[in-house]
Amino acid sequence: MNARAQQPDFAVIGGGLCGRLVAWRLAGAGHRVALYERGDAAGTRAAAWVAAAMLAPLAEAASAELLITRLGEASLAAWPRLLAELPEPVFFQRNGTLVVWHHSDRNEAPLFERRVRANAPAELVDGGFVKLSGAQVGEAEPALAGRFTQGWLLPHEGQLDNRQVLTALAAGLAERGVETHWNTSVDDHALPAARVTIDCRGLGAKPAWPTLRGIRGEVARVHAPGIALTRPVRLLHPRYPLYIAPKENDLYVIGATEIEGEDMSPVTVRSALELLSAAFSVHPGFGEARILELNSQCRPTLPDHRPALLWDGAHTLRVNGLYRHGYMIVPEVAEEAVRFAGALLDGRVADTDAFEDWRRDARWTGLFHLDTRQALA
Ligand SMILES: Cc1cc2nc3c(=O)[nH]c(=O)nc-3n(C[C@H](O)[C@H](O)[C@H](O)COP(=O)(O)OP(=O)(O)OC[C@H]3O[C@@H](n4cnc5c(N)ncnc54)[C@H](O)[C@@H]3O)c2cc1C
């Protein structure tokens, strides 16, 4: 057999959230795929390991632009189909987001509402952004009855269990015959042989993509039986906006700080105090919760805070910049990456003209970029 025939069609570098999904989809389309991940099969080195995995395009519209909201909405619809194909179950719900605030922070509420209404398309806001007053807060979320006099219910939003997604994708990779290389770091000077390389290293791609930066996020995971929140709750606050995302078995992810910088060191005392006291202020039952973990990671972020698919003009596609929206948007981003990677493999995109045509006709045109440092003339 010649060397070309022995090569996989695709080498996917970085097996966090995006790399796993891309590799699994490519293998599902019948391609030979190899995946290289510096960490373990559980995904403990990925930002995806720490994330709360809320799928909240409308709540996020308070600070995200329309492309992200639209990607989030389309991806929210795609998740159930995608999860149904995985060989292991994943906790997923579409039971909405509740937004509340303490009386002393009531000035935050109109700001939040204005931003959401300004940034999100009207068809999402209509019926998707419901004002609650008085007893309605407790009717919507019985655990918070009598604790908040006002709130917003965003009934269509979702969430899932991040670690179950990573595990189920690892099982899916095995099932589809992906050649997985766990605990294998790859750097740009020694890329594995493949016809097309897909770089999904998150912040680890910084040597190849210098404008990437990290935004540190810290979370607590606690076990709190008896509180019984039924959906993610966001607490508006001028300095410490917080969410509490309930998972199965009385597990809660409380997060998250948002700090510029690539500091991956453990959670600071200050952040732990802020997160835990804010949770306690939402429900005093968190005072008896058991702290399972305090974790930090960095969100891979581009200067415009948008995700991007960057083609080098030859055989490498980079997928990055998922920032704080990875779970929320990855089905659509990965789908675009898979389609484009297929076109690189079979030669439908081989020069900049073909790339421009592809970009123009793509569903998510705004994702595509040409690496002008390396592009073909
Ligand atoms: C605190 C926190 C909370 C979050 N909450 C949410 C949320 O509620 N909802 C949401 O949608 N998103 C959330 N996110 C964002 C989400 O986690 C990220 O957007 C997503 O994980 C990015 O996916 P990725 O695959 O690009 O990067 P990652 O998940 O970081 O994966 C990159 C992978 O590449 C590997 N790698 C790096 N360098 C190399 C190398 N040289 N060789 C081989 N492998 C390498 C890493 O080990 C890692 O596994 C949160 C993130 C954080 C930090």
Ligand as a Chemical Component Dictionary entry (heavy atoms), coordinates in Angstrom:
data_LIG
# 
_chem_comp.id                   LIG 
_chem_comp.type                 NON-POLYMER 
_chem_comp.pdbx_formal_charge   0 
_chem_comp.three_letter_code    LIG 
# 
loop_
_chem_comp_atom.comp_id 
_chem_comp_atom.atom_id 
_chem_comp_atom.alt_atom_id 
_chem_comp_atom.type_symbol 
_chem_comp_atom.charge 
_chem_comp_atom.model_Cartn_x 
_chem_comp_atom.model_Cartn_y 
_chem_comp_atom.model_Cartn_z 
_chem_comp_atom.pdbx_ordinal 
LIG C1  C1  C 0 -16.264 28.213 33.233 1  
LIG C2  C2  C 0 -16.832 27.950 31.877 2  
LIG C3  C3  C 0 -18.202 27.882 31.722 3  
LIG C4  C4  C 0 -18.759 27.656 30.455 4  
LIG N1  N1  N 0 -20.111 27.551 30.346 5  
LIG C5  C5  C 0 -20.665 27.354 29.124 6  
LIG C6  C6  C 0 -22.074 27.245 28.987 7  
LIG O1  O1  O 0 -22.826 27.294 29.970 8  
LIG N2  N2  N 0 -22.591 27.083 27.735 9  
LIG C7  C7  C 0 -21.799 27.014 26.622 10 
LIG O2  O2  O 0 -22.318 26.891 25.519 11 
LIG N3  N3  N 0 -20.442 27.096 26.739 12 
LIG C8  C8  C 0 -19.875 27.259 27.946 13 
LIG N4  N4  N 0 -18.504 27.367 28.073 14 
LIG C9  C9  C 0 -17.685 27.423 26.850 15 
LIG C10 C10 C 0 -17.282 26.066 26.284 16 
LIG O3  O3  O 0 -16.766 25.247 27.283 17 
LIG C11 C11 C 0 -16.215 26.310 25.210 18 
LIG O4  O4  O 0 -16.705 27.241 24.257 19 
LIG C12 C12 C 0 -15.865 25.009 24.481 20 
LIG O5  O5  O 0 -15.371 24.059 25.383 21 
LIG C13 C13 C 0 -14.845 25.261 23.381 22 
LIG O6  O6  O 0 -14.670 24.042 22.709 23 
LIG P1  P1  P 0 -13.298 23.684 21.987 24 
LIG O7  O7  O 0 -13.401 22.269 21.552 25 
LIG O8  O8  O 0 -12.982 24.741 20.982 26 
LIG O9  O9  O 0 -12.199 23.827 23.137 27 
LIG P2  P2  P 0 -11.934 22.850 24.362 28 
LIG O10 O10 O 0 -13.206 22.305 24.873 29 
LIG O11 O11 O 0 -11.043 23.565 25.309 30 
LIG O12 O12 O 0 -11.123 21.652 23.689 31 
LIG C14 C14 C 0 -9.830  21.853 23.146 32 
LIG C15 C15 C 0 -9.071  20.544 23.315 33 
LIG O13 O13 O 0 -7.826  20.625 22.633 34 
LIG C16 C16 C 0 -6.860  19.930 23.406 35 
LIG N5  N5  N 0 -5.526  20.423 23.039 36 
LIG C17 C17 C 0 -5.001  21.659 23.263 37 
LIG N6  N6  N 0 -3.752  21.724 22.781 38 
LIG C18 C18 C 0 -3.491  20.508 22.235 39 
LIG C19 C19 C 0 -2.362  19.966 21.585 40 
LIG N7  N7  N 0 -1.244  20.696 21.376 41 
LIG N8  N8  N 0 -2.420  18.679 21.148 42 
LIG C20 C20 C 0 -3.545  17.917 21.335 43 
LIG N9  N9  N 0 -4.637  18.396 21.974 44 
LIG C21 C21 C 0 -4.612  19.680 22.399 45 
LIG C22 C22 C 0 -7.244  20.274 24.836 46 
LIG O14 O14 O 0 -6.697  19.331 25.763 47 
LIG C23 C23 C 0 -8.763  20.223 24.778 48 
LIG O15 O15 O 0 -9.269  18.960 25.118 49 
LIG C24 C24 C 0 -17.912 27.545 29.322 50 
LIG C25 C25 C 0 -16.532 27.581 29.487 51 
LIG C26 C26 C 0 -15.994 27.783 30.753 52 
LIG C27 C27 C 0 -14.497 27.810 30.910 53 
# 
loop_
_chem_comp_bond.comp_id 
_chem_comp_bond.atom_id_1 
_chem_comp_bond.atom_id_2 
_chem_comp_bond.value_order 
_chem_comp_bond.pdbx_ordinal 
LIG C1  C2  SING 1  
LIG C2  C3  SING 2  
LIG C2  C26 DOUB 3  
LIG C3  C4  DOUB 4  
LIG C4  N1  SING 5  
LIG C4  C24 SING 6  
LIG N1  C5  DOUB 7  
LIG C5  C6  SING 8  
LIG C5  C8  SING 9  
LIG C6  O1  DOUB 10 
LIG C6  N2  SING 11 
LIG N2  C7  SING 12 
LIG C7  O2  DOUB 13 
LIG C7  N3  SING 14 
LIG N3  C8  DOUB 15 
LIG C8  N4  SING 16 
LIG N4  C9  SING 17 
LIG N4  C24 SING 18 
LIG C9  C10 SING 19 
LIG C10 O3  SING 20 
LIG C10 C11 SING 21 
LIG C11 O4  SING 22 
LIG C11 C12 SING 23 
LIG C12 O5  SING 24 
LIG C12 C13 SING 25 
LIG C13 O6  SING 26 
LIG O6  P1  SING 27 
LIG P1  O7  DOUB 28 
LIG P1  O8  SING 29 
LIG P1  O9  SING 30 
LIG O9  P2  SING 31 
LIG P2  O10 DOUB 32 
LIG P2  O11 SING 33 
LIG P2  O12 SING 34 
LIG O12 C14 SING 35 
LIG C14 C15 SING 36 
LIG C15 O13 SING 37 
LIG C15 C23 SING 38 
LIG O13 C16 SING 39 
LIG C16 N5  SING 40 
LIG C16 C22 SING 41 
LIG N5  C17 SING 42 
LIG N5  C21 SING 43 
LIG C17 N6  DOUB 44 
LIG N6  C18 SING 45 
LIG C18 C19 SING 46 
LIG C18 C21 DOUB 47 
LIG C19 N7  SING 48 
LIG C19 N8  DOUB 49 
LIG N8  C20 SING 50 
LIG C20 N9  DOUB 51 
LIG N9  C21 SING 52 
LIG C22 O14 SING 53 
LIG C22 C23 SING 54 
LIG C23 O15 SING 55 
LIG C24 C25 DOUB 56 
LIG C25 C26 SING 57 
LIG C26 C27 SING 58 
# 
